[in-house]
Amino acid sequence: MNVQTVREVRLGLTALTLAGVLWTVAIVLPGPADLADPGSCCRTEFSSTLQVAWILIVVGAMLLFYGFFGLYRYLSDRAENLIAFWALVISIAAAALFFSLTTFFAVSGPAIAELVQSGNQGAITVVEA
């Protein structure tokens, strides 16, 4: 491995590790919520720790992309590997789908919680479903 490749692999794997640490902190940060009770979910949604947790999850998802590139660079350094390429493509596609889902919850979650707390029956039905 040349110096440039080593640097790319180290940065990518550091980003992958940091994404995992951020997600672990983000899951523990807001505390428990009863998913069967819409009121409990809404109280948790308005907490300041949940907003910080969603920000950490979104940042972790962005770092995950860089981590996948570093992992691919490590796997494909010795020889061209078609399996490593397809693993990269599928991982990026899955992370992009997850990134859009987390962004939806980070942006729309407080608005939905506000509708439920104001007594909007349609929002309550959606949350209960």
MDTraj code that builds the backbone (N, CA, C; nanometers):
import mdtraj as md
import numpy as np

residues = "MET ASN VAL GLN THR VAL ARG GLU VAL ARG LEU GLY LEU THR ALA LEU THR LEU ALA GLY VAL LEU TRP THR VAL ALA ILE VAL LEU PRO GLY PRO ALA ASP LEU ALA ASP PRO GLY SER CYS CYS ARG THR GLU PHE SER SER THR LEU GLN VAL ALA TRP ILE LEU ILE VAL VAL GLY ALA MET LEU LEU PHE TYR GLY PHE PHE GLY LEU TYR ARG TYR LEU SER ASP ARG ALA GLU ASN LEU ILE ALA PHE TRP ALA LEU VAL ILE SER ILE ALA ALA ALA ALA LEU PHE PHE SER LEU THR THR PHE PHE ALA VAL SER GLY PRO ALA ILE ALA GLU LEU VAL GLN SER GLY ASN GLN GLY ALA ILE THR VAL VAL GLU ALA".split()
xyz = np.array([
    [0.0836, -0.1180, 0.0000],
    [0.0000, 0.0000, 0.0000],
    [0.0877, 0.1238, 0.0000],
    [0.0536, 0.2180, -0.0846],
    [0.1281, 0.3434, -0.0826],
    [0.0697, 0.4361, 0.0248],
    [0.1348, 0.5485, 0.0451],
    [0.0983, 0.6398, 0.1533],
    [-0.0427, 0.6949, 0.1334],
    [-0.0778, 0.7283, 0.0110],
    [-0.2114, 0.7828, -0.0175],
    [-0.3197, 0.6804, 0.0143],
    [-0.2988, 0.5567, -0.0220],
    [-0.3971, 0.4520, 0.0049],
    [-0.4118, 0.4280, 0.1542],
    [-0.3000, 0.4262, 0.2260],
    [-0.3047, 0.4071, 0.3709],
    [-0.3836, 0.5197, 0.4361],
    [-0.3617, 0.6418, 0.3919],
    [-0.4338, 0.7564, 0.4468],
    [-0.5835, 0.7449, 0.4183],
    [-0.6198, 0.7068, 0.2958],
    [-0.7613, 0.6913, 0.2603],
    [-0.8283, 0.5828, 0.3435],
    [-0.7584, 0.4717, 0.3613],
    [-0.8147, 0.3608, 0.4393],
    [-0.8307, 0.4029, 0.5852],
    [-0.7314, 0.4680, 0.6417],
    [-0.7389, 0.5099, 0.7825],
    [-0.8511, 0.6105, 0.8046],
    [-0.8627, 0.7087, 0.7163],
    [-0.9698, 0.8069, 0.7310],
    [-1.1070, 0.7424, 0.7153],
    [-1.1195, 0.6523, 0.6196],
    [-1.2473, 0.5853, 0.5975],
    [-1.2875, 0.4978, 0.7143],
    [-1.1936, 0.4207, 0.7669],
    [-1.2263, 0.3335, 0.8792],
    [-1.2468, 0.4126, 1.0080],
    [-1.1796, 0.5264, 1.0205],
    [-1.2059, 0.6150, 1.1337],
    [-1.3470, 0.6720, 1.1247],
    [-1.3882, 0.7104, 1.0047],
    [-1.5249, 0.7605, 0.9854],
    [-1.6272, 0.6518, 1.0151],
    [-1.5990, 0.5294, 0.9756],
    [-1.6897, 0.4180, 1.0029],
    [-1.7031, 0.3944, 1.1530],
    [-1.5925, 0.3992, 1.2238],
    [-1.5946, 0.3821, 1.3690],
    [-1.6677, 0.4969, 1.4371],
    [-1.6414, 0.6178, 1.3927],
    [-1.7069, 0.7346, 1.4515],
    [-1.8578, 0.7307, 1.4276],
    [-1.9006, 0.6819, 1.3114],
    [-2.0443, 0.6681, 1.2846],
    [-2.1084, 0.5709, 1.3831],
    [-2.0417, 0.4609, 1.4109],
    [-2.0942, 0.3652, 1.5073],
    [-2.1022, 0.4224, 1.6474],
    [-2.0017, 0.4993, 1.6878],
    [-2.0020, 0.5615, 1.8203],
    [-2.1146, 0.6648, 1.8299],
    [-2.1302, 0.7468, 1.7256],
    [-2.2375, 0.8471, 1.7264],
    [-2.3746, 0.7816, 1.7347],
    [-2.3949, 0.6729, 1.6614],
    [-2.5250, 0.6046, 1.6666],
    [-2.5491, 0.5424, 1.8030],
    [-2.4460, 0.4896, 1.8655],
    [-2.4620, 0.4311, 1.9984],
    [-2.5019, 0.5382, 2.0996],
    [-2.4351, 0.6518, 2.0948],
    [-2.4696, 0.7621, 2.1854],
    [-2.6108, 0.8125, 2.1559],
    [-2.6456, 0.8220, 2.0285],
    [-2.7770, 0.8742, 1.9907],
    [-2.8903, 0.7823, 2.0345],
    [-2.8684, 0.6544, 2.0398],
    [-2.9739, 0.5621, 2.0821],
    [-2.9936, 0.5692, 2.2331],
    [-2.8873, 0.5871, 2.3085],
    [-2.8960, 0.5910, 2.4543],
    [-2.9425, 0.7282, 2.5041],
    [-2.9114, 0.8338, 2.4328],
    [-2.9334, 0.9709, 2.4780],
    [-3.0784, 1.0048, 2.5145],
    [-3.1791, 0.9756, 2.4315],
    [-3.3142, 1.0215, 2.4663],
    [-3.3822, 0.9420, 2.5772],
    [-3.3348, 0.8256, 2.6080],
    [-3.3971, 0.7443, 2.7118],
    [-3.5116, 0.6621, 2.6552],
    [-3.5777, 0.5841, 2.7409],
    [-3.6831, 0.4945, 2.6928],
    [-3.8121, 0.5704, 2.6597],
    [-3.8838, 0.5169, 2.5614],
    [-4.0153, 0.5698, 2.5247],
    [-4.1064, 0.4510, 2.4967],
    [-4.2297, 0.4614, 2.5395],
    [-4.3281, 0.3568, 2.5158],
    [-4.3875, 0.3773, 2.3769],
    [-4.3533, 0.2901, 2.2827],
    [-4.3997, 0.3063, 2.1452],
    [-4.5489, 0.2797, 2.1298],
    [-4.6098, 0.2106, 2.2258],
    [-4.7533, 0.1834, 2.2183],
    [-4.8357, 0.3042, 2.2606],
    [-4.7760, 0.3981, 2.3320],
    [-4.8473, 0.5154, 2.3814],
    [-4.8055, 0.6380, 2.3008],
    [-4.8962, 0.6930, 2.2170],
    [-4.8597, 0.8124, 2.1383],
    [-4.8200, 0.9313, 2.2251],
    [-4.8802, 0.9441, 2.3420],
    [-4.8457, 1.0551, 2.4309],
    [-4.7026, 1.0462, 2.4791],
    [-4.6582, 0.9256, 2.5116],
    [-4.5202, 0.9060, 2.5552],
    [-4.4228, 0.9380, 2.4426],
    [-4.4577, 0.8957, 2.3229],
    [-4.3716, 0.9254, 2.2072],
    [-4.3629, 1.0760, 2.1835],
    [-4.4747, 1.1453, 2.1991],
    [-4.4749, 1.2901, 2.1764],
    [-4.3971, 1.3635, 2.2844],
    [-4.4075, 1.3193, 2.4103],
    [-4.3297, 1.3823, 2.5166],
    [-4.1802, 1.3629, 2.4906],
    [-4.1443, 1.2454, 2.4433],
    [-4.0042, 1.2193, 2.4117],
    [-3.9598, 1.3027, 2.2920],
    [-4.0504, 1.3232, 2.1975],
    [-4.0170, 1.3989, 2.0762],
    [-3.9856, 1.5449, 2.1070],
    [-4.0495, 1.6007, 2.2084],
    [-4.0247, 1.7405, 2.2426],
    [-3.9037, 1.7602, 2.3331],
    [-3.8435, 1.6521, 2.3784],
    [-3.7257, 1.6678, 2.4640],
    [-3.6065, 1.7160, 2.3816],
    [-3.5243, 1.7961, 2.4440],
    [-3.4082, 1.8503, 2.3722],
    [-3.3062, 1.7410, 2.3413],
    [-3.3037, 1.6348, 2.4223],
    [-3.2063, 1.5288, 2.3977],
    [-3.2401, 1.4495, 2.2713],
    [-3.3681, 1.4388, 2.2387],
    [-3.4038, 1.3649, 2.1170],
    [-3.3610, 1.4410, 1.9922],
    [-3.3728, 1.5724, 1.9947],
    [-3.3271, 1.6512, 1.8800],
    [-3.1767, 1.6357, 1.8603],
    [-3.1018, 1.6360, 1.9697],
    [-2.9566, 1.6149, 1.9614],
    [-2.9275, 1.4745, 1.9091],
    [-3.0074, 1.3757, 1.9547],
    [-2.9880, 1.2379, 1.9101],
    [-3.0097, 1.2259, 1.7593],
    [-3.1140, 1.2902, 1.7066],
    [-3.1376, 1.2825, 1.5622],
    [-3.0265, 1.3510, 1.4840],
    [-2.9746, 1.4593, 1.5371],
    [-2.8617, 1.5252, 1.4701],
    [-2.7415, 1.4315, 1.4664],
    [-2.7153, 1.3617, 1.5769],
    [-2.6040, 1.2663, 1.5801],
    [-2.6262, 1.1518, 1.4820],
    [-2.7499, 1.1069, 1.4701],
    [-2.7793, 0.9982, 1.3763],
    [-2.7577, 1.0442, 1.2320],
    [-2.8007, 1.1647, 1.1988],
    [-2.7819, 1.2164, 1.0626],
    [-2.6331, 1.2360, 1.0321],
    [-2.5585, 1.2908, 1.1273],
    [-2.4128, 1.3074, 1.1070],
    [-2.3454, 1.1710, 1.0933],
    [-2.3882, 1.0750, 1.1757],
    [-2.3342, 0.9397, 1.1650],
    [-2.3636, 0.8767, 1.0296],
    [-2.4813, 0.9026, 0.9754],
    [-2.5152, 0.8487, 0.8435],
    [-2.4270, 0.9099, 0.7347],
    [-2.3960, 1.0386, 0.7482],
    [-2.3060, 1.1001, 0.6502],
    [-2.1654, 1.0418, 0.6608],
    [-2.1191, 1.0191, 0.7833],
    [-1.9866, 0.9594, 0.8018],
    [-1.9819, 0.8160, 0.7510],
    [-2.0951, 0.7501, 0.7521],
    [-2.1015, 0.6123, 0.7050],
    [-2.0622, 0.6019, 0.5574],
    [-2.1011, 0.7005, 0.4772],
    [-2.0618, 0.7004, 0.3363],
    [-1.9096, 0.6989, 0.3218],
    [-1.8423, 0.7863, 0.3961],
    [-1.6961, 0.7908, 0.3900],
    [-1.6342, 0.6609, 0.4410],
    [-1.6962, 0.6027, 0.5415],
    [-1.6475, 0.4755, 0.5928],
    [-1.6563, 0.3648, 0.4908],
    [-1.7650, 0.3617, 0.4148],
    [-1.7795, 0.2598, 0.3105],
    [-1.6723, 0.2759, 0.2032],
    [-1.6394, 0.4006, 0.1665],
    [-1.5343, 0.4213, 0.0668],
    [-1.3985, 0.3760, 0.1189],
    [-1.3702, 0.4019, 0.2461],
    [-1.2443, 0.3553, 0.3042],
    [-1.2366, 0.2039, 0.3095],
    [-1.3473, 0.1404, 0.3454],
    [-1.3509, -0.0055, 0.3489],
    [-1.3334, -0.0637, 0.2093],
    [-1.3979, -0.0034, 0.1107],
    [-1.3815, -0.0494, -0.0275],
    [-1.2365, -0.0324, -0.0729],
    [-1.1764, 0.0802, -0.0365],
    [-1.0370, 0.1043, -0.0760],
    [-0.9452, -0.0016, -0.0155],
    [-0.9739, -0.0410, 0.1078],
    [-0.8949, -0.1455, 0.1727],
    [-0.9142, -0.2796, 0.1031],
    [-1.0391, -0.3139, 0.0708],
    [-1.0667, -0.4442, 0.0102],
    [-1.0167, -0.4539, -0.1333],
    [-1.0145, -0.3434, -0.2039],
    [-0.9757, -0.3489, -0.3454],
    [-0.8305, -0.3072, -0.3693],
    [-0.7517, -0.2898, -0.2663],
    [-0.6142, -0.2443, -0.2838],
    [-0.5269, -0.3501, -0.3487],
    [-0.5390, -0.4717, -0.3085],
    [-0.4503, -0.5776, -0.3582],
    [-0.4849, -0.6191, -0.5018],
    [-0.6122, -0.6282, -0.5322],
    [-0.6538, -0.6684, -0.6667],
    [-0.7941, -0.6141, -0.6923],
    [-0.8281, -0.5986, -0.8171],
    [-0.9641, -0.5567, -0.8505],
    [-1.0595, -0.6664, -0.8086],
    [-1.1556, -0.6311, -0.7285],
    [-1.2480, -0.7289, -0.6747],
    [-1.3897, -0.6843, -0.7058],
    [-1.4586, -0.7612, -0.7884],
    [-1.5944, -0.7261, -0.8278],
    [-1.6908, -0.7360, -0.7105],
    [-1.6681, -0.8301, -0.6203],
    [-1.7560, -0.8438, -0.5037],
    [-1.7437, -0.7207, -0.4142],
    [-1.6231, -0.6692, -0.3965],
    [-1.6044, -0.5494, -0.3144],
    [-1.6746, -0.4298, -0.3779],
    [-1.6704, -0.4198, -0.5108],
    [-1.7391, -0.3100, -0.5792],
    [-1.8895, -0.3179, -0.5580],
    [-1.9468, -0.4365, -0.5753],
    [-2.0913, -0.4496, -0.5579],
    [-2.1317, -0.4334, -0.4118],
    [-2.0462, -0.4723, -0.3203],
    [-2.0734, -0.4476, -0.1780],
    [-2.0772, -0.2977, -0.1509],
    [-1.9866, -0.2223, -0.2137],
    [-1.9866, -0.0767, -0.1990],
    [-2.1148, -0.0168, -0.2557],
    [-2.1539, -0.0588, -0.3734],
    [-2.2738, -0.0040, -0.4373],
    [-2.3983, -0.0325, -0.3529],
    [-2.4131, -0.1556, -0.3069],
    [-2.5304, -0.1915, -0.2269],
    [-2.5281, -0.1204, -0.0922],
    [-2.4109, -0.1076, -0.0313],
    [-2.3999, -0.0374, 0.0973],
    [-2.4362, 0.1098, 0.0838],
    [-2.3902, 0.1733, -0.0219],
    [-2.4234, 0.3148, -0.0446],
    [-2.5726, 0.3309, -0.0696],
    [-2.6324, 0.2407, -0.1461],
    [-2.7772, 0.2486, -0.1711],
    [-2.8562, 0.2301, -0.0416],
    [-2.8172, 0.1340, 0.0402],
    [-2.8867, 0.1111, 0.1673],
    [-2.8682, 0.2297, 0.2619],
    [-2.7484, 0.2845, 0.2679],
    [-2.7244, 0.4000, 0.3544],
    [-2.8025, 0.5222, 0.3066],
    [-2.8161, 0.5383, 0.1747],
    [-2.8938, 0.6505, 0.1223],
    [-3.0414, 0.6369, 0.1607],
    [-3.0945, 0.5162, 0.1551],
    [-3.2330, 0.4945, 0.1979],
    [-3.2485, 0.5220, 0.3472],
    [-3.1539, 0.4755, 0.4277],
    [-3.1591, 0.5003, 0.5715],
    [-3.1420, 0.6485, 0.6017],
    [-3.0550, 0.7166, 0.5291],
    [-3.0315, 0.8595, 0.5497],
    [-3.1584, 0.9394, 0.5233],
    [-3.2319, 0.9034, 0.4187],
    [-3.3566, 0.9747, 0.3902],
    [-3.4607, 0.9486, 0.4992],
    [-3.4644, 0.8288, 0.5541],
    [-3.5576, 0.7971, 0.6619],
    [-3.5235, 0.8749, 0.7885],
    [-3.3967, 0.8791, 0.8257],
    [-3.3587, 0.9525, 0.9466],
    [-3.3828, 1.1020, 0.9301],
    [-3.3584, 1.1550, 0.8121],
    [-3.3836, 1.2965, 0.7886],
    [-3.5325, 1.3262, 0.7988],
    [-3.6168, 1.2363, 0.7487],
    [-3.7617, 1.2545, 0.7604],
    [-3.8037, 1.2619, 0.9065],
    [-3.7546, 1.1681, 0.9893],
    [-3.7921, 1.1684, 1.1298],
    [-3.7341, 1.2883, 1.2040],
    [-3.6144, 1.3296, 1.1696],
    [-3.5526, 1.4435, 1.2372],
    [-3.6272, 1.5728, 1.2066],
    [-3.6783, 1.5866, 1.0855],
    [-3.7461, 1.7096, 1.0456],
    [-3.8958, 1.7036, 1.0758],
    [-3.9597, 1.5914, 1.0449],
    [-4.1052, 1.5813, 1.0586],
    [-4.1516, 1.5376, 1.1959],
    [-4.0657, 1.4745, 1.2745],
    [-4.1052, 1.4249, 1.4057],
    [-4.1619, 1.5310, 1.4979],
    [-4.0947, 1.6460, 1.5143],
    [-4.1514, 1.7491, 1.6011],
    [-4.2849, 1.8039, 1.5510],
    [-4.3009, 1.8163, 1.4208],
    [-4.4281, 1.8660, 1.3670],
    [-4.5411, 1.7665, 1.3922],
    [-4.5136, 1.6383, 1.3745],
    [-4.6154, 1.5358, 1.4002],
    [-4.6495, 1.5326, 1.5487],
    [-4.5488, 1.5437, 1.6345],
    [-4.5739, 1.5443, 1.7789],
    [-4.6575, 1.6651, 1.8198],
    [-4.6330, 1.7778, 1.7572],
    [-4.7119, 1.8980, 1.7873],
    [-4.8576, 1.8796, 1.7450],
    [-4.8804, 1.8166, 1.6312],
    [-5.0180, 1.7896, 1.5868],
    [-5.0887, 1.6939, 1.6820],
    [-5.0181, 1.5927, 1.7293],
    [-5.0790, 1.4968, 1.8227],
    [-5.1133, 1.5659, 1.9536],
    [-5.0246, 1.6508, 2.0043],
    [-5.0512, 1.7190, 2.1307],
    [-5.1631, 1.8217, 2.1187],
    [-5.1835, 1.8761, 1.9989],
    [-5.2939, 1.9708, 1.9810],
    [-5.4277, 1.9001, 1.9635],
    [-5.4265, 1.7678, 1.9532],
    [-5.5510, 1.6925, 1.9459],
    [-5.5978, 1.6617, 1.8044],
    [-5.5142, 1.6763, 1.7066],
    [-5.5506, 1.6451, 1.5685],
    [-5.5752, 1.4946, 1.5558],
    [-5.6978, 1.4561, 1.5276],
    [-5.7352, 1.3141, 1.5254],
    [-5.6646, 1.2375, 1.4140],
    [-5.6426, 1.3020, 1.3003],
    [-5.5728, 1.2354, 1.1906],
    [-5.4302, 1.2004, 1.2263],
    [-5.3618, 1.2919, 1.2936],
    [-5.2234, 1.2661, 1.3351],
    [-5.2187, 1.1574, 1.4430],
    [-5.3153, 1.1598, 1.5339],
    [-5.3201, 1.0571, 1.6385],
    [-5.3402, 0.9186, 1.5768],
    [-5.4273, 0.9096, 1.4773],
    [-5.4524, 0.7837, 1.4090],
    [-5.3264, 0.7333, 1.3390],
    [-5.2546, 0.8250, 1.2755],
    [-5.1311, 0.7864, 1.2049],
    [-5.0269, 0.7362, 1.3051],
    [-5.0104, 0.8045, 1.4172],
    [-4.9108, 0.7649, 1.5159],
    [-4.9492, 0.6318, 1.5785],
    [-5.0777, 0.6104, 1.6076],
    [-5.1215, 0.4856, 1.6665],
    [-5.1054, 0.3685, 1.5703],
    [-5.1165, 0.3955, 1.4397],
    [-5.1024, 0.2889, 1.3403],
    [-4.9581, 0.2472, 1.3324],
])
top = md.Topology()
chain = top.add_chain()
for i, resn in enumerate(residues, 1):
    res = top.add_residue(resn, chain, resSeq=i)
    for name in ("N", "CA", "C"):
        top.add_atom(name, md.element.get_by_symbol(name[0]), res)
traj = md.Trajectory(xyz[None], top)
